[in-house]
């Protein structure tokens, strides 16, 4: 081994690292290409089924035969069940554009696409969640959680003064980073929990808290001490956002929003900018989380604030709106709907 070590050139380690990076990149590209090819295959099979059911009088019995024949021909593949053939048909119907490879859904695993089909009816929302899943690398479980938590309806909904206090496009990205309301039902606390109890629970469940905040947030500490002319001040929660390249101060209020809350947060942001912020960081932004808020009161308060901040509500107990709950089809409802469509169009099986 010593002889081999002596023969290694000085730049060998860098060269090896470069080759490893190339291999890893190539493997990732191959996996993505293989997945995209599988998604295109499923789309074409589903589209064939749709086309044939429009011109022939056959339905689920023929699909059962097709599933059996495909499983026999390709025993190593697990995607040819009757249920999956129906999902392929639903997939082709949901995305009728033949250039499926150009859609974001072609970059997602099949399980993610089935989740989009069975949990969402609106095409625009399906595409929005698909793009978010790709950008943030969501697992299927995370995708399901974000759909259940109505992320599409909450993202970018916080009241902010970013347009007036930040330059574009930084203001747009910052605004889209915040949401309203924030859902903290994973803490297991009641509606009457105190600020310190909420703060303690958020730190204990920091992984879930970061998931709810969204990608890019790095936790720096709680009750972060600042000293200004001998006086001590403590920030509830301090983060750094890797995409915004700035510190984010989060303050909790277990009450309704009051204008003086914005003034206090404004002071903290000034102190962080002068005492903590690096010269190449963007201006620190603040997020005030309160139990309730009145939009006009918040807008008036933020209009006179010098520092960039947003205000949003939090919910410790989440109740899914009935209107939304009724709009999410189950797998059984989807299959029933598809079967009913076949019977209506074809008048039965052959």
LOMAR-837726 format. One record per residue (C-alpha): residue in one letter; z, x, y. Coordinates in steps of 0.1 Angstrom, whole numbers, padded with zeros to 4 digits, always signed. Each point is the difference from the previous one (the first is absolute). Layout:
REM residues N
aZXY...
***
This chain:
REM residues 350
x+0000+0000+0000x+0008+0029+0024x-0035+0013-0005x-0015-0033+0008x+0021-0003+0031x-0011+0034+0012x-0036-0010-0003x+0003-0032+0021x-0017+0004+0034x+0021-0005+0031x-0017-0032+0010x+0001-0015-0036x+0028-0025+0008x-0019-0015+0029x-0032-0002-0021x+0019-0017-0029x+0015-0025+0024x-0034-0008+0014x-0014-0005-0035x+0029-0022-0009x-0006-0021+0031x-0037-0004-0009x+0008-0010-0036x+0025-0026+0013x-0024-0014+0025x-0028-0001-0026x+0022-0019-0024x+0011-0024+0026x-0037-0006+0010x-0009-0005-0036x+0027-0025-0005x-0010-0019+0031x-0037+0001-0010x+0009-0013-0035x+0021-0028+0015x-0028-0010+0024x-0024-0001-0029x+0023-0022-0021x+0004-0024+0030x-0038-0002+0004x-0003-0007-0037x+0025-0028+0001x-0017-0014+0031x-0034+0000-0017x+0014-0016-0032x+0017-0027+0021x-0031-0006+0021x-0021-0003-0033x+0025-0026-0012x-0003-0019+0033x-0038+0001+0000x-0003-0011-0036x+0025-0029+0004x-0021-0012+0029x-0032-0002-0022x+0014-0007-0035x+0024-0025-0015x+0026+0023-0014x+0035+0008+0011x+0033+0012-0015x-0011-0002-0036x-0028+0024+0007x+0024+0022+0019x+0023+0001-0030x-0029+0012-0021x-0010+0025+0026x+0036+0014+0002x+0002+0003-0038x-0034+0017-0003x+0008+0025+0028x+0033+0009-0015x-0017+0006-0033x-0027+0021+0016x+0025+0020+0022x+0034+0000-0018x+0012+0029+0022x-0003-0021+0031x+0028-0025+0009x-0018-0020+0027x-0020-0025-0020x+0025-0028-0006x-0009-0036+0009x+0024+0000+0029x-0015+0032+0014x-0035-0013-0003x+0011-0030+0021x+0015+0025+0025x-0034+0018+0001x-0017-0033+0008x+0026-0008+0027x-0005+0036+0014x-0037-0004+0003x+0004-0034+0016x+0025+0014+0025x-0023+0029+0009x-0035-0014-0002x-0016+0030+0017x-0019+0021-0026x+0009+0032+0019x+0035-0002-0015x+0003+0038+0000x+0002-0001+0038x+0030-0024+0000x+0036+0013+0002x+0008-0018-0032x-0023+0023-0020x+0025+0028+0007x+0030-0019-0014x+0010-0001-0036x-0009-0032-0019x+0036-0012-0001x+0002+0002+0038x-0031-0022+0002x+0014-0025-0024x+0031-0001+0022x-0021-0008+0031x-0019-0027-0019x+0031-0017-0013x+0022+0003+0031x-0024-0007+0029x-0027-0025+0007x-0013+0013+0033x-0027+0026-0002x+0010+0017+0032x+0036+0004-0011x-0011+0014-0034x-0021+0026+0018x+0029+0008+0024x+0024+0006-0028x-0026+0020-0019x-0005+0023+0029x+0037+0004+0005x+0006+0008-0037x-0027+0027+0002x+0013+0015+0032x+0036+0001-0011x-0004+0006-0037x+0018-0031-0011x+0008-0006-0036x-0007-0034-0014x+0037-0009+0002x+0001+0010+0037x-0032-0020+0007x+0016-0031-0016x+0032+0006+0021x-0020+0003+0032x-0019-0032-0007x+0031-0019-0009x+0017+0013+0032x-0030-0012+0021x-0007+0034+0015x-0034-0012+0014x+0018-0027+0020x+0027+0025+0014x-0019+0032+0006x-0004+0008+0037x+0019-0031+0011x+0030+0017+0018x+0002-0005+0038x-0007+0034+0016x-0008+0016+0034x-0022+0026-0017x-0031-0010+0019x+0017+0009+0033x+0020+0030-0012x-0023+0018-0025x-0036+0012+0003x-0027-0014-0023x-0006+0003-0029x+0036+0011-0005x+0013-0033+0014x-0022-0020-0025x+0012+0020-0030x+0036-0002+0012x-0002-0038+0004x-0016-0004-0034x+0028+0020-0015x+0027-0025+0009x+0003-0035-0015x+0020-0032+0005x+0021-0011-0017x+0014+0028-0021x+0012-0012-0034x+0033+0015-0012x+0008-0025-0028x+0002+0030-0024x+0034+0009+0016x+0018-0029-0016x+0018-0009+0033x+0006-0034+0015x-0013-0011+0034x+0034+0007+0017x+0001+0037-0010x+0011+0024+0028x-0021+0027+0015x+0019+0028-0018x-0002-0017-0033x-0038-0004+0004x-0004+0036+0010x+0021+0012-0029x-0020-0021-0025x-0034+0012+0015x+0010+0036-0006x+0012-0007-0035x-0034-0017-0007x-0020+0025+0020x-0029+0000-0024x-0005-0037+0003x+0007+0002+0037x-0028+0026+0005x-0024-0022-0020x+0007-0029+0023x-0004+0022+0031x-0034+0011-0013x-0017+0033-0007x+0006+0030+0022x+0037-0005+0007x+0023+0030-0009x+0038-0006+0002x+0019+0025+0021x+0034-0015+0002x+0025-0027+0010x+0025-0001+0028x-0019+0031+0014x+0022+0015+0027x-0014+0007+0035x+0021+0017+0027x-0008-0006+0037x+0022+0017+0025x+0029+0001-0024x-0003-0037-0010x-0009-0008-0036x-0025-0026-0010x-0011-0010-0035x-0034-0013-0011x+0002-0025-0029x-0030+0014-0019x-0025+0028+0008x-0034+0005-0016x-0030+0021+0005x-0035-0015-0005x-0025+0024-0015x-0031-0019+0012x+0012-0009+0035x+0015+0036+0002x+0031-0012+0018x+0037-0009-0005x+0009-0036-0005x+0034-0013+0010x+0011-0032-0018x+0029-0020+0014x+0016-0030-0018x+0014-0030+0017x+0016-0028-0021x-0004-0024+0029x-0028-0016+0020x-0020+0023+0022x+0015+0007+0034x-0017+0019+0029x+0027+0026+0001x-0009+0010-0035x-0033+0013+0013x+0018+0020+0027x+0022+0017-0025x-0029+0008-0023x-0019+0013+0031x+0028+0025+0006x+0000+0012-0036x-0038+0006+0001x+0004+0020+0032x+0027+0021-0016x-0020+0006-0032x-0031+0010+0021x+0021+0026+0020x+0024+0012-0027x-0019-0003-0034x-0037-0004+0005x-0022+0030-0004x-0026+0008+0027x-0029-0009-0024x+0015-0033-0010x-0012-0033+0014x+0025-0021+0021x+0029-0014-0020x-0003-0038-0007x+0027-0025-0007x+0004-0029-0023x+0027-0026+0007x+0008-0022-0030x+0019-0031+0009x+0011-0032-0018x-0020-0023+0023x-0021+0003+0031x-0017-0021+0027x-0035+0014+0006x-0001-0006+0038x+0034+0016+0005x-0011+0031-0020x-0033+0002+0019x+0018-0001+0034x+0026+0026-0011x-0026+0024-0014x-0022-0003+0031x+0026+0020+0020x+0007+0026-0026x-0014+0035+0005x+0000+0011-0037x-0023-0014-0028x+0019-0024-0022x-0004-0031-0022x+0023-0028-0008x+0000-0019-0034x+0022-0023-0020x+0014+0008-0034x+0008-0024-0028x+0028+0007-0025x-0009-0031-0020x-0037-0007-0004x-0014-0035-0007x-0037-0001-0009x-0016-0028+0021x-0011-0030-0021x-0035+0001+0015x-0004+0036-0011x+0016-0005-0034x-0025-0028-0008x-0029+0022+0010x+0006+0027-0026x-0017-0010-0033x+0015+0010-0033x-0021+0015-0028x+0002-0033-0018x-0012-0019+0030x-0029+0024+0006x-0011-0003-0037x+0003-0038+0002x-0020-0001+0032x-0027+0022-0015x-0001-0021-0032x-0003-0032+0020x-0028+0015+0020x-0019+0008-0032x+0005-0035-0014x-0012-0015+0032x-0030+0022+0003x-0011+0001-0036x+0014-0032-0016x+0017+0018-0029x-0005+0028-0025x-0030+0006-0023
***
